[in-house]
Amino acid sequence: MKDYHFCATCIHFMVEKTDKGTGYRCKRLGYETHPKYKFNCWNPKEHIIKLMEKEKTTE
């Protein structure tokens, strides 16, 4: 099974584009983050949940 658990797949992950570049932030925690980081508070986006369920049924 693929590892989907990382910030970019979480419902709280947001991208902020400014004149200085692109930044990533966790809306829930209010911290700057990175798409590949992992935290225990992960809540997957709906399409990630569907991918995980589909992968379970094909095993």
NORBEL-V851462 format. One record per backbone hydrogen bond with DSSP energy under -1.0 kcal/mol. NH is the residue of the N-H (numbers start at 1). CO is the residue of the C=O. If there is no record, write none. Layout:
nh->NH co->CO
nh->NH co->CO
This chain:
nh->6 co->4
nh->7 co->37
nh->8 co->35
nh->9 co->6
nh->10 co->7
nh->11 co->43
nh->13 co->10
nh->14 co->25
nh->16 co->23
nh->18 co->21
nh->21 co->18
nh->23 co->16
nh->25 co->14
nh->26 co->31
nh->27 co->12
nh->30 co->26
nh->33 co->24
nh->37 co->34
nh->42 co->39
nh->45 co->9
nh->49 co->45
nh->50 co->46
nh->51 co->47
nh->52 co->48
nh->53 co->49
nh->54 co->50
nh->55 co->51
nh->56 co->52
nh->57 co->53
nh->58 co->54
